[in-house]
Amino acid sequence: MKVGILSDTHSYWDDKYLHYFEPCDEIWHAGDIGSMEVADKLAAFRPLRAVHGNCDGGDLRRIYPEKLRWKCEDIDVLMTHIGGYPGHYDAKIRGTLFASPPKLFIAGHSHTLKIQFDKTLNLLHINPGAAGQQGWHKERTLVRLSIEGNKMTDCEVITLGD
């Protein structure tokens, strides 16, 4: 299974999303989608798993939960918008992470691309950065990842430009 991961689109649409997610089986959005239009376009292209972010309105919050946990192949995945990063997890998710660590933890919010292995919890943390234009980031980024059984491989960072 190949997945495309993005976050913080903040209502911004870029046709490059579809170009780079063409080889993907699913798209995972880690919150601050911004509009139903963006969510609908992604969902029309590939199956979409998403969580709402702190800037998302009621329509998105009714459809997409604050956190989402599922199995992709044999990998336990947990995704939320505000999650922090290894050594500095957000208080709202820290208890869940330590009580039952997933193998893959995805969070957005910071607009900072970060892919880091957490040795303490034995999990891979991915923050895909921000794919939209709103915010303080210098580059817009996406991530692609392959999952086969219990292995995660071919993690790619895609830079969309400023």
N, C-alpha and C positions, 0 to 999 in steps of 0.2 A: 504494500500500500504506500503510495506517495501522497504526502499532504503538503498543502500550501498554508503557511501561517502568517497572519498579519494582525495588526492592531492599530488603533488610533487613526482611523480614516477621517473621523470628524466631518462626515457628509461629503468628503472629497472623492470623486470618481476619477480613475485613471484606467484607460483601456489596457495599459501595461499589466494590470492585475491579471486579466484574462490571458494575455500572452504568456506570462511567466507561470501561471497556474494551469496551462494547457496539459502538461503531462501528469497533473495531480488527480487523484481519485476523490479527494475531499478538500474543502477549504475550512480552516479553523480561524475564527476571528476572536481575538482576546479583548474585545470591548472598545467603547467609545466609537461605535459604528457611525453614529451621528444622524442617520436617516434611514427610513424604511427603503428608500430607493436604492441605496448602496447594498443593503442586506438582500433585497429582492434580486438585484443584478447578479450578485455572487451566488445566491441560491439557485438561480435559473441556469447558471453555468455548471456548477458542481454541487453535490450535497454540502450543505453548510452547517457547521457546528459553531455556535457563538455564545458569548456571555455579554451581558450589558455592562457598560462602564458608568462611571460617575457622571459623565456628561450626557448620557443617553436619556431620552424622554420616556414618557409613560408607554407609548406604543411599542418601543423596543423592549422595555422592561417587562411588559406583559408576555412577550414571546420568548425572550432570551433570559435565562436565569443569571443570578449573580455569580454562581460557580457551577461548573459542570464536571462530572466525573464519569468516565466510561472506559471500556477496553477497546484498544485498537490492536488487532491481532492479539498478542499475549502481553501487551504493554498497558499497564494501568496509567491512565492520563487524567490529570486534574488541571482545569483551566479556570482562571478568574482574571478580573481586570487589575485590581490593586493587590499585588502579591509580594512585592519586594524581591529580594534575591538572596542567595545563600549567605548566611551570617546576619542578614538584615531583613528577615521576612516580616511582612505586615502582621500586626497583632490579630487581625480578623481571620487570618488563614494559618497562622503559626501552629495553633493547637491541632488542627486537622493534619497538617504536614507531619508533625512529630508523632501524633497518635497512630497515623496510618499513611506513611509516605508512599506516594505514587512513584512510578519509574520515570515519568515525564511530567514536569510542572511548567505550565505556560502562563505567563502574566504579561500585561501591557503596562499602560499608565505613565511610565517614566519617560516615554519617547526615546529611550536609550537602548540601543541594540545590545543584548548581553546573552551569550550562550556560555553556560558554566556548569561544570559537574560539581554537585554537592557531595563531598566525600562523607560527611556526617550522616546524611539521610540516604545516600546511595541513589541519587536521582539526577536526571539531567534537567536543568532549568533553562528555559528559552523565553526571552523577551524579544519579540521580533522588531522592536523599535517602533517607529511611526510611519505609516504608509500615506498619511494625509499631509496637508500643507500647514494646518494650524498647529502652533507650538514652537518650541525653542530648538528643535533638532536641526542639524545642518544638512543631513541627508535623509531621504525617504527610503525605507528598507522593508523587505519581505524575507521570509525564510522558507526553504523547502527541505523536507526531511523524508527519508524512506524508512518504513517500519516493516520488518519481516519477522514473524514469530515474536521472539523476545529480544530482537536486535534492532537498534536504531543506527542507520548508516546514511551516508551521502548528505550530510547536513550542509546546505548551501545558503549563503547570504547573498541576496540580490539587492543591489543599489539602484534605486529608481531615479536618482537625481535630487536636486534641491527644490 
